[in-house]
Amino acid sequence: MSSMETFWAVVTVINDITWHQYVLYVLLAVGVLFTVWTGFGQYRALTHGVQVIRGVYDDKNDPGAINHFQALSTALSATVGLGNIAGVAIAISLGGPGAVFWMWVVGVIGMCLKMTEVTQAMLFRDTSDPDNPHGGAMWVCKKGLSQIHPSLGPLGLVIGGIFCVTLIISCLTGGNMFQAWNVADITQKYFGVPKYVTGVVLTVSVGLVILGGIKRIGDVAGRLVPFMCLIYVLAGLYVIAVNITEVPAIFALIVKDAFAPSQASGAFIGGTVGYGFLKGMQRALFSNEAGQGSAPIAHAAAKTDEPVREGIVAGLGPFIDTLCVCTITALVILLSGAWDRGPALAFADGTPSLREVVLEDGSSAWQIEPCALTVSDVAESKNQTFDGAALFVVLDGGTNETTGGERHRVFGTLQVDASGQLRAEFEPFVAPSRPNIAIDGAYLDYNGATLTAKAFDRTLPGLGFWMIPAVAWLFAFSTIISWSYYGEQGVVFLLGARSVLPYRIIYCLLILVTAQLVRTQDELDVLSALGTGVMLWANIPIMLIFGPIAMKAYREYFRRLDSGEMDPPHRAPRITDVVEGHDIE
């Protein structure tokens, strides 16, 4: 087994532990707990939270660096990213339509999870430097446990340090590598641009922003996030409007598949209810980061002297991210049929045979013979770079331990020979008995964002081709710069301020090497799930320990608000001033 195969095997084992279904049940229970504890605080986020981000409570004399709107935009720039484009596509292509239902569940309970963790971070943030505050679960542990009892201070440092380690893992995998790989992949597939070129451009662009710190990040995010969301949402609503008569049936399919096994169809190889549940939960949590502990780091920079107020603002994050943007992506993919599409390539000389081979470790496997292919779906193959493209065939080969079904994807690579003929070579497939090719033809492998782009193209040819790469660049860029700040706060807590520059250099260089480390959608899913999973394990216990303190502050805040003690101090400023942060200068 090669070093890379060993790496992927180890990461898969870790994910099997961190993403066990019982862990997801615990997370759902915690979300329900805080939903009840706050008296369905989702309502407060959608009402009072909107009023707060409009700027009526902004005060330039409060401690912090950016206003409420910019803090939410910075947090959203980390969540509204390729998780909304690529993550949803991965969830559906692997888990089926039912995965979308579980994304909705996470979106609703995630609002209260986000409110709680941000309130805790605001209660214990470090404002010794009012213009550069520090916050997050690590500071909650350090300051909170010391307040409970001075002897618990060292324990707080240890737990905070553990959280920072998981934060950095998530920062480098989901916050950086997932974004960089997806944008490089779609740019190569659509425009033939080598992945290393995309890496260089993205690295330089990110470096120019993150060197300016949180104020420059907040300024860029405040301008970029509303613009990129508007472009994407309008395009998605167009697709939905064109297919409006099919929308009720799609919603019914989502609910039905959430509680019944997803049947194999075309490119979708099927899956159990539990697998759809797992993928929906994973991708929603990866997208909106509820309970993960990352967003509080951005919100801790907000100018306010009311901790709960910023917590309420944070509750809007999962609503915008998951219930709005992710749902639009899901509807586009399902309405277009891209998720269960037919083969784009036909076998030129008939179905290829399989032969038994012996691998380097002595085990046996089945090898699909190299074969010639022809384009069978011209529309599906339009704007596609064939030479070096990834593809797969669907086999019936015994129980798939991952999905619970009988079908498997076997990946290969396309080459264009001197005569212009398409030829494919496939990876060996390990199975105890001879498998069969289930579908006559081969599929182009659309990884994440590319699948979403193809879904848009199916409704309006060219829409996905131009819009998705542009939005993917914006989403990836905004997410990478925000996550760079999250990781930076982690290394500062662990190693001090002198570690910031080396960290930023490593962070940027990682963008360049990502394309060489990840090959397929499955590997991309494994990698991004790693960071989210380890952070949940670290952050959820912290939320439960300090939950009573946050809930006491929550009830007291709304007692004062409802009694009229906290009427807005001034009228709402101009929206341009709020977006640009001029109302707090």
C-alpha positions as CSV (number, residue, x, y, z in Angstrom):
1,M,0.0,0.0,0.0
2,S,1.4,3.4,-1.0
3,S,1.9,6.3,1.4
4,M,-1.1,8.1,-0.1
5,E,-3.3,5.0,0.1
6,T,-2.3,4.7,3.8
7,F,-3.1,8.3,4.4
8,W,-6.6,7.9,2.9
9,A,-7.2,4.7,4.8
10,V,-6.3,6.4,8.1
11,V,-8.5,9.4,7.4
12,T,-11.4,7.1,6.6
13,V,-11.0,5.3,9.9
14,I,-11.0,8.6,11.8
15,N,-14.2,9.7,9.9
16,D,-15.9,6.4,10.7
17,I,-15.4,7.2,14.4
18,T,-16.1,11.0,14.4
19,W,-19.2,10.6,12.1
20,H,-20.7,7.5,13.6
21,Q,-24.5,7.8,13.5
22,Y,-24.7,8.0,17.3
23,V,-22.6,11.1,17.2
24,L,-25.2,12.7,14.8
25,Y,-28.0,11.7,17.2
26,V,-26.2,13.5,20.0
27,L,-25.8,16.6,17.8
28,L,-29.5,16.6,16.9
29,A,-30.3,16.2,20.6
30,V,-28.1,19.1,21.5
31,G,-29.7,21.2,18.8
32,V,-33.2,20.4,20.1
33,L,-32.1,21.1,23.6
34,F,-31.0,24.6,22.8
35,T,-34.0,25.2,20.6
36,V,-36.3,24.5,23.6
37,W,-34.0,26.2,26.0
38,T,-34.1,29.5,24.0
39,G,-37.9,29.2,23.5
40,F,-37.4,28.6,19.8
41,G,-34.8,31.3,19.4
42,Q,-35.0,30.9,15.6
43,Y,-37.9,33.4,15.7
44,R,-35.7,35.9,17.6
45,A,-32.9,35.6,14.9
46,L,-35.4,36.2,12.1
47,T,-36.9,39.3,13.7
48,H,-34.5,41.0,16.2
49,G,-31.4,39.7,14.4
50,V,-32.5,41.4,11.2
51,Q,-33.0,44.7,13.0
52,V,-29.5,44.4,14.6
53,I,-27.6,43.9,11.3
54,R,-29.5,46.9,9.9
55,G,-27.3,49.0,12.2
56,V,-29.7,50.5,14.6
57,Y,-27.6,49.2,17.6
58,D,-24.2,49.9,16.1
59,D,-22.0,52.1,18.3
60,K,-18.5,53.1,17.4
61,N,-17.6,53.4,21.1
62,D,-18.2,49.7,21.8
63,P,-15.3,47.3,21.9
64,G,-14.6,45.4,18.7
65,A,-13.2,45.9,15.1
66,I,-16.2,45.6,12.7
67,N,-20.0,46.2,12.8
68,H,-22.7,43.5,13.2
69,F,-23.3,43.3,9.4
70,Q,-19.6,42.8,8.6
71,A,-19.2,40.2,11.4
72,L,-22.2,38.2,9.9
73,S,-20.7,38.7,6.4
74,T,-17.3,37.5,7.5
75,A,-18.9,34.4,9.1
76,L,-21.1,33.9,6.0
77,S,-18.1,34.3,3.7
78,A,-16.7,31.2,5.4
79,T,-20.0,29.2,5.2
80,V,-21.5,30.5,2.0
81,G,-18.9,28.9,-0.2
82,L,-18.3,25.9,-2.2
83,G,-20.1,23.9,0.5
84,N,-23.2,25.4,-1.0
85,I,-22.3,24.5,-4.6
86,A,-20.1,21.5,-4.3
87,G,-21.1,20.2,-0.9
88,V,-24.8,20.0,-1.8
89,A,-23.9,18.3,-5.1
90,I,-21.7,15.7,-3.2
91,A,-24.5,15.1,-0.7
92,I,-27.1,14.4,-3.4
93,S,-24.8,12.4,-5.7
94,L,-23.7,10.1,-2.8
95,G,-26.7,10.2,-0.5
96,G,-29.7,10.8,-2.8
97,P,-32.5,13.3,-2.5
98,G,-33.2,12.3,1.1
99,A,-30.0,13.9,2.1
100,V,-31.5,17.3,1.4
101,F,-34.2,16.7,4.1
102,W,-31.5,16.2,6.8
103,M,-29.7,19.3,5.6
104,W,-32.9,21.2,6.4
105,V,-33.1,19.7,9.8
106,V,-29.5,20.8,10.5
107,G,-30.3,24.2,9.2
108,V,-33.2,24.7,11.6
109,I,-31.5,23.4,14.7
110,G,-28.3,24.9,13.6
111,M,-29.7,28.4,14.1
112,C,-29.9,27.8,17.9
113,L,-26.6,26.0,18.0
114,K,-24.9,29.0,16.3
115,M,-26.7,31.5,18.6
116,T,-25.5,29.6,21.7
117,E,-21.8,29.1,20.7
118,V,-21.5,32.7,19.6
119,T,-23.1,34.0,22.8
120,Q,-20.6,32.0,24.8
121,A,-17.7,33.3,22.8
122,M,-18.9,36.9,23.3
123,L,-19.3,36.4,27.0
124,F,-15.7,35.3,27.4
125,R,-13.9,37.1,24.5
126,D,-10.6,38.9,25.1
127,T,-11.0,42.6,24.5
128,S,-7.7,43.7,26.1
129,D,-7.0,45.2,22.6
130,P,-10.4,46.7,21.8
131,D,-9.6,47.0,18.1
132,N,-8.4,43.4,17.8
133,P,-10.5,41.2,20.0
134,H,-10.0,37.5,20.3
135,G,-12.8,35.0,20.8
136,G,-13.9,31.4,20.3
137,A,-14.2,28.2,22.2
138,M,-10.6,28.3,23.2
139,W,-11.2,31.6,25.1
140,V,-14.4,30.2,26.5
141,C,-12.4,27.4,28.1
142,K,-9.5,29.5,29.2
143,K,-11.5,32.3,30.8
144,G,-14.8,30.4,31.6
145,L,-13.2,27.6,33.6
146,S,-11.1,30.1,35.5
147,Q,-14.2,32.0,36.5
148,I,-15.9,28.8,37.7
149,H,-12.9,28.1,39.9
150,P,-9.3,29.4,39.6
151,S,-7.9,25.8,39.9
152,L,-9.6,24.9,36.7
153,G,-7.5,27.5,34.7
154,P,-4.8,25.0,33.6
155,L,-7.5,22.6,32.5
156,G,-9.1,25.4,30.4
157,L,-5.8,25.9,28.6
158,V,-5.5,22.2,27.8
159,I,-9.1,21.9,26.5
160,G,-8.7,25.2,24.6
161,G,-5.5,23.9,23.0
162,I,-7.2,20.7,21.9
163,F,-10.0,22.7,20.3
164,C,-7.4,24.8,18.5
165,V,-5.7,21.7,17.0
166,T,-9.1,20.6,15.6
167,L,-9.7,24.1,14.4
168,I,-6.4,24.1,12.4
169,I,-7.2,20.7,10.9
170,S,-10.6,21.9,9.7
171,C,-9.1,25.2,8.5
172,L,-6.5,23.4,6.3
173,T,-8.9,20.7,5.0
174,G,-12.4,22.1,4.6
175,G,-11.6,25.8,4.8
176,N,-8.7,25.7,2.3
177,M,-8.2,22.4,0.4
178,F,-11.9,21.7,-0.3
179,Q,-12.3,25.2,-1.8
180,A,-9.1,25.3,-3.7
181,W,-9.5,21.8,-5.3
182,N,-13.1,22.5,-6.4
183,V,-12.3,25.8,-8.1
184,A,-9.2,24.3,-9.8
185,D,-11.2,21.3,-10.9
186,I,-14.1,23.2,-12.5
187,T,-11.7,25.7,-14.1
188,Q,-9.7,22.9,-15.7
189,K,-12.8,21.0,-16.8
190,Y,-14.5,24.0,-18.4
191,F,-11.6,26.0,-19.7
192,G,-8.6,23.6,-19.8
193,V,-6.6,25.8,-17.4
194,P,-4.0,23.6,-15.5
195,K,-4.8,23.3,-11.8
196,Y,-1.4,24.7,-10.8
197,V,-2.2,28.0,-12.7
198,T,-5.5,28.3,-10.7
199,G,-3.5,27.5,-7.5
200,V,-1.0,30.3,-8.2
201,V,-3.7,32.9,-8.9
202,L,-5.7,31.9,-5.9
203,T,-2.7,31.9,-3.6
204,V,-1.6,35.4,-4.6
205,S,-5.1,36.8,-4.3
206,V,-5.7,35.2,-0.9
207,G,-2.3,36.4,0.4
208,L,-2.9,40.0,-0.5
209,V,-6.1,40.0,1.6
210,I,-5.2,38.0,4.7
211,L,-2.0,40.0,5.2
212,G,-4.4,42.9,6.1
213,G,-5.9,41.1,9.0
214,I,-9.6,41.0,10.2
215,K,-10.4,44.6,9.2
216,R,-9.4,44.0,5.6
217,I,-11.2,40.6,5.6
218,G,-14.3,42.1,7.0
219,D,-14.2,44.9,4.5
220,V,-13.8,42.5,1.5
221,A,-16.4,40.1,2.9
222,G,-19.0,42.9,3.5
223,R,-18.8,43.9,-0.1
224,L,-18.3,40.4,-1.7
225,V,-20.8,38.2,0.1
226,P,-24.1,40.1,-0.8
227,F,-22.9,40.4,-4.4
228,M,-22.0,36.8,-4.9
229,C,-25.1,35.5,-3.1
230,L,-27.4,37.7,-5.3
231,I,-25.8,36.4,-8.5
232,Y,-26.2,32.8,-7.5
233,V,-29.7,33.1,-6.0
234,L,-31.1,34.9,-9.1
235,A,-29.7,32.2,-11.4
236,G,-31.1,29.4,-9.1
237,L,-34.5,31.1,-9.0
238,Y,-34.5,31.2,-12.8
239,V,-34.0,27.5,-13.0
240,I,-36.7,26.9,-10.4
241,A,-39.1,29.2,-12.2
242,V,-38.6,27.4,-15.5
243,N,-39.4,24.0,-13.9
244,I,-42.0,25.4,-11.4
245,T,-44.5,22.7,-12.1
246,E,-42.1,20.0,-11.1
247,V,-41.2,21.6,-7.7
248,P,-43.9,19.9,-5.6
249,A,-42.9,16.5,-6.9
250,I,-39.3,17.2,-6.0
251,F,-40.2,18.3,-2.5
252,A,-42.2,15.0,-2.1
253,L,-39.2,13.0,-3.4
254,I,-36.9,14.7,-0.8
255,V,-39.2,13.8,2.1
256,K,-39.9,10.3,0.8
257,D,-36.2,9.5,0.3
258,A,-35.4,10.7,3.7
259,F,-37.2,7.8,5.2
260,A,-37.0,5.1,2.5
261,P,-33.9,3.6,0.8
262,S,-32.8,5.6,-2.2
263,Q,-32.9,3.4,-5.3
264,A,-30.0,3.2,-7.8
265,S,-30.7,5.2,-11.0
266,G,-28.2,6.2,-13.6
267,A,-25.1,7.8,-12.2
268,F,-26.6,7.5,-8.7
269,I,-25.7,4.2,-7.2
270,G,-28.2,4.1,-4.4
271,G,-27.9,4.1,-0.7
272,T,-29.6,3.3,2.6
273,V,-31.7,5.8,4.7
274,G,-28.8,5.9,7.1
275,Y,-26.3,6.8,4.4
276,G,-28.6,9.6,3.1
277,F,-28.9,10.8,6.7
278,L,-25.1,10.8,7.2
279,K,-24.4,12.7,4.0
280,G,-27.1,15.2,4.5
281,M,-25.9,15.9,8.1
282,Q,-22.2,16.0,7.0
283,R,-22.7,18.4,4.1
284,A,-25.0,20.7,6.0
285,L,-22.7,20.9,9.0
286,F,-19.8,21.5,6.6
287,S,-21.7,24.2,4.9
288,N,-23.2,26.2,7.9
289,E,-20.6,25.1,10.5
290,A,-23.3,25.0,13.3
291,G,-21.9,23.5,16.5
292,Q,-18.4,23.5,14.9
293,G,-17.1,26.5,16.8
294,S,-15.6,28.3,13.9
295,A,-18.1,31.2,13.4
296,P,-17.7,32.5,16.9
297,I,-14.2,33.5,16.0
298,A,-15.5,35.9,13.4
299,H,-18.4,37.2,15.4
300,A,-16.1,37.9,18.3
301,A,-14.7,40.8,16.3
302,A,-18.0,42.6,16.3
303,K,-18.4,46.0,18.0
304,T,-20.9,45.5,20.8
305,D,-21.1,45.5,24.5
306,E,-24.1,43.0,24.5
307,P,-22.9,39.4,24.0
308,V,-26.3,38.0,23.3
309,R,-27.0,40.6,20.6
310,E,-24.2,39.2,18.4
311,G,-25.4,35.6,19.2
312,I,-28.8,36.5,17.8
313,V,-27.2,37.9,14.6
314,A,-25.2,34.6,14.3
315,G,-28.5,32.7,14.2
316,L,-29.2,34.1,10.8
317,G,-26.2,32.3,9.4
318,P,-27.6,28.8,9.0
319,F,-30.9,30.2,7.8
320,I,-29.2,32.1,4.9
321,D,-26.6,29.4,4.2
322,T,-28.6,26.1,4.5
323,L,-32.3,26.9,4.3
324,C,-31.9,29.4,1.5
325,V,-28.7,29.0,-0.6
326,C,-28.3,25.2,-0.2
327,T,-31.9,24.6,-0.9
328,I,-31.7,26.5,-4.2
329,T,-28.7,24.4,-5.2
330,A,-30.5,21.2,-4.3
331,L,-33.6,22.1,-6.3
332,V,-31.5,23.0,-9.3
333,I,-29.6,19.6,-9.2
334,L,-32.8,17.6,-8.7
335,L,-35.0,19.4,-11.2
336,S,-32.3,19.1,-13.9
337,G,-31.8,15.3,-13.4
338,A,-28.0,15.8,-13.3
339,W,-27.7,13.7,-10.2
340,D,-29.1,10.5,-11.8
341,R,-28.1,11.3,-15.4
342,G,-27.4,8.7,-18.1
343,P,-23.9,7.8,-19.5
344,A,-22.2,10.5,-21.6
345,L,-19.9,8.0,-23.3
346,A,-20.7,4.7,-25.1
347,F,-18.3,1.7,-25.5
348,A,-17.2,1.8,-29.1
349,D,-16.5,-1.9,-29.4
350,G,-19.1,-3.3,-27.1
351,T,-19.1,-3.8,-23.3
352,P,-15.4,-4.4,-22.2
353,S,-14.5,-7.6,-20.5
354,L,-13.1,-8.0,-17.0
355,R,-10.1,-10.1,-16.1
356,E,-8.8,-11.1,-12.7
357,V,-5.5,-9.6,-11.6
358,V,-3.1,-9.8,-8.6
359,L,-2.3,-6.6,-6.8
360,E,1.1,-5.7,-5.3
361,D,0.0,-6.8,-1.8
362,G,-0.9,-10.3,-3.2
363,S,-4.7,-9.8,-3.1
364,S,-6.8,-10.3,-6.2
365,A,-9.0,-7.8,-8.0
366,W,-10.9,-7.4,-11.3
367,Q,-9.6,-5.2,-14.0
368,I,-11.8,-3.6,-16.7
369,E,-9.9,-4.0,-20.0
370,P,-8.8,-0.7,-21.6
371,C,-11.4,0.3,-24.1
372,A,-12.4,2.9,-26.8
373,L,-15.3,5.2,-26.2
374,T,-17.5,7.5,-28.2
375,V,-19.6,10.5,-27.2
376,S,-23.3,9.4,-26.8
377,D,-24.6,12.5,-25.1
378,V,-23.4,15.6,-27.0
379,A,-25.2,18.1,-24.7
380,E,-23.7,16.5,-21.6
381,S,-20.2,16.5,-23.2
382,K,-20.3,20.1,-24.4
383,N,-17.5,22.4,-23.1
384,Q,-15.8,19.3,-21.7
385,T,-12.0,18.8,-21.8
386,F,-11.6,15.0,-22.5
387,D,-7.8,14.4,-22.4
388,G,-7.0,13.4,-18.8
389,A,-10.6,13.7,-17.7
390,A,-11.9,11.4,-14.9
391,L,-14.8,9.0,-15.7
392,F,-16.4,6.0,-14.1
393,V,-18.5,3.0,-14.9
394,V,-21.1,1.4,-12.6
395,L,-20.7,-2.2,-11.6
396,D,-22.8,-4.8,-9.7
397,G,-20.3,-6.3,-7.4
398,G,-21.8,-7.4,-4.1
399,T,-22.7,-5.2,-1.1
400,N,-21.2,-1.8,-1.1
401,E,-20.1,-1.3,2.5
402,T,-20.3,2.5,2.2
403,T,-23.8,2.9,0.7
404,G,-25.4,-0.4,1.7
405,G,-26.4,-1.0,-2.0
406,E,-25.2,-3.4,-4.6
407,R,-23.6,-1.0,-7.0
408,H,-20.1,0.5,-7.2
409,R,-18.3,3.2,-9.1
410,V,-15.0,2.2,-10.7
411,F,-13.0,5.2,-11.8
412,G,-10.7,5.7,-14.7
413,T,-9.0,8.2,-16.9
414,L,-9.8,9.3,-20.4
415,Q,-7.0,9.8,-23.0
416,V,-7.2,11.1,-26.6
417,D,-4.9,9.2,-28.9
418,A,-3.1,10.5,-32.0
419,S,-6.1,9.7,-34.2
420,G,-8.5,11.6,-31.9
421,Q,-10.1,8.4,-30.5
422,L,-11.2,8.5,-26.8
423,R,-9.7,5.6,-24.8
424,A,-10.1,4.8,-21.1
425,E,-8.1,2.9,-18.5
426,F,-9.7,1.9,-15.2
427,E,-8.5,1.2,-11.6
428,P,-8.7,-2.4,-10.3
429,F,-11.9,-3.3,-8.4
430,V,-11.6,-5.6,-5.4
431,A,-14.5,-8.0,-5.2
432,P,-14.8,-11.7,-4.0
433,S,-16.5,-12.8,-7.2
434,R,-16.7,-11.6,-10.8
435,P,-18.7,-8.3,-11.0
436,N,-20.8,-7.2,-13.9
437,I,-21.0,-3.8,-15.7
438,A,-24.5,-2.7,-14.7
439,I,-25.0,0.1,-17.2
440,D,-23.8,0.1,-20.8
441,G,-21.6,3.2,-21.0
442,A,-19.4,5.4,-19.0
443,Y,-20.0,8.6,-17.0
444,L,-17.9,11.7,-16.9
445,D,-17.1,12.3,-13.3
446,Y,-18.4,15.6,-12.1
447,N,-16.9,16.6,-8.8
448,G,-19.0,18.8,-6.7
449,A,-19.2,22.2,-8.3
450,T,-18.9,20.8,-11.8
451,L,-22.1,18.7,-11.2
452,T,-23.9,21.9,-10.1
453,A,-22.7,23.7,-13.2
454,K,-23.9,20.9,-15.4
455,A,-27.3,21.1,-13.7
456,F,-27.6,24.8,-14.6
457,D,-26.5,24.0,-18.2
458,R,-29.3,21.5,-18.6
459,T,-31.9,24.2,-18.1
460,L,-30.1,27.0,-20.0
461,P,-27.1,25.9,-22.0
462,G,-24.1,28.2,-21.1
463,L,-25.6,29.4,-17.8
464,G,-23.6,26.9,-15.7
465,F,-20.6,27.2,-18.0
466,W,-20.1,30.9,-17.3
467,M,-21.9,31.5,-14.0
468,I,-20.7,28.6,-11.8
469,P,-17.0,29.0,-12.4
470,A,-17.3,32.8,-11.7
471,V,-19.3,32.2,-8.5
472,A,-17.1,29.3,-7.5
473,W,-14.1,31.6,-7.6
474,L,-15.9,34.2,-5.5
475,F,-17.2,31.6,-3.0
476,A,-13.9,29.8,-2.7
477,F,-12.0,33.0,-2.3
478,S,-14.3,34.4,0.4
479,T,-14.3,31.1,2.3
480,I,-10.5,30.7,2.2
481,I,-9.8,34.2,3.5
482,S,-12.3,33.8,6.3
483,W,-11.0,30.4,7.4
484,S,-7.4,31.8,7.2
485,Y,-8.4,34.1,10.1
486,Y,-10.0,31.3,12.0
487,G,-6.8,29.2,11.8
488,E,-4.8,32.3,12.6
489,Q,-6.6,32.7,15.9
490,G,-5.9,29.1,16.7
491,V,-2.2,29.4,16.2
492,V,-2.1,32.6,18.2
493,F,-3.7,30.9,21.1
494,L,-1.3,28.0,20.9
495,L,2.0,29.6,19.8
496,G,1.6,33.4,20.2
497,A,1.5,36.3,17.7
498,R,4.9,35.4,16.2
499,S,3.4,32.3,14.6
500,V,1.0,34.3,12.4
501,L,3.4,35.0,9.5
502,P,4.7,31.4,9.1
503,Y,1.1,30.2,9.4
504,R,-0.1,32.5,6.6
505,I,2.7,31.3,4.4
506,I,1.9,27.6,4.9
507,Y,-1.8,28.3,4.5
508,C,-1.2,29.9,1.1
509,L,1.3,27.3,-0.1
510,L,-1.3,24.6,0.7
511,I,-3.6,26.0,-2.0
512,L,-0.8,25.2,-4.5
513,V,-0.4,21.5,-3.6
514,T,-4.0,20.6,-3.0
515,A,-4.7,19.5,-6.6
516,Q,-1.9,16.9,-6.3
517,L,-3.3,15.3,-3.1
518,V,-7.0,14.9,-4.1
519,R,-8.1,12.9,-7.1
520,T,-11.9,12.1,-6.8
521,Q,-15.1,13.3,-5.3
522,D,-15.0,10.5,-2.7
523,E,-11.6,11.6,-1.5
524,L,-12.8,15.2,-1.4
525,D,-15.7,14.1,0.7
526,V,-13.4,12.2,3.1
527,L,-11.0,15.1,3.5
528,S,-13.6,17.8,4.2
529,A,-15.5,15.5,6.6
530,L,-12.3,15.1,8.6
531,G,-12.1,18.7,9.7
532,T,-15.8,19.2,10.5
533,G,-15.9,15.9,12.5
534,V,-13.0,16.6,14.8
535,M,-14.2,20.1,15.6
536,L,-17.7,18.9,16.5
537,W,-16.2,16.4,19.0
538,A,-14.2,19.2,20.6
539,N,-16.9,22.0,20.6
540,I,-20.1,20.3,21.5
541,P,-18.9,19.4,25.1
542,I,-17.8,23.0,25.6
543,M,-21.2,24.2,24.5
544,L,-22.9,21.9,27.0
545,I,-20.6,22.9,29.9
546,F,-21.2,26.6,29.4
547,G,-24.8,26.3,28.1
548,P,-26.4,27.4,31.4
549,I,-24.3,30.6,31.5
550,A,-25.3,31.5,27.9
551,M,-29.0,30.8,28.5
552,K,-29.0,32.9,31.7
553,A,-27.5,35.8,29.7
554,Y,-30.0,35.1,26.8
555,R,-33.1,35.3,29.1
556,E,-31.8,38.5,30.8
557,Y,-31.1,40.2,27.5
558,F,-34.6,39.6,26.1
559,R,-36.2,40.5,29.5
560,R,-34.6,44.0,29.0
561,L,-35.4,44.1,25.3
562,D,-39.1,43.2,25.8
563,S,-39.5,45.7,28.7
564,G,-38.3,48.5,26.5
565,E,-35.0,49.1,28.4
566,M,-33.0,48.6,25.1
567,D,-34.7,50.6,22.5
568,P,-32.5,51.3,19.5
569,P,-30.2,54.3,20.3
570,H,-30.6,55.8,16.8
571,R,-32.2,55.3,13.4
572,A,-30.9,52.9,10.9
573,P,-27.9,54.4,9.0
574,R,-27.6,54.3,5.3
575,I,-27.3,50.8,4.0
576,T,-24.1,51.7,2.1
577,D,-22.5,52.9,5.4
578,V,-23.5,49.7,7.1
579,V,-22.0,47.5,4.3
580,E,-18.8,49.5,4.2
581,G,-18.5,49.9,8.0
582,H,-18.6,53.7,7.9
583,D,-21.3,53.8,10.6
584,I,-18.8,52.8,13.3
585,E,-15.9,55.0,12.2
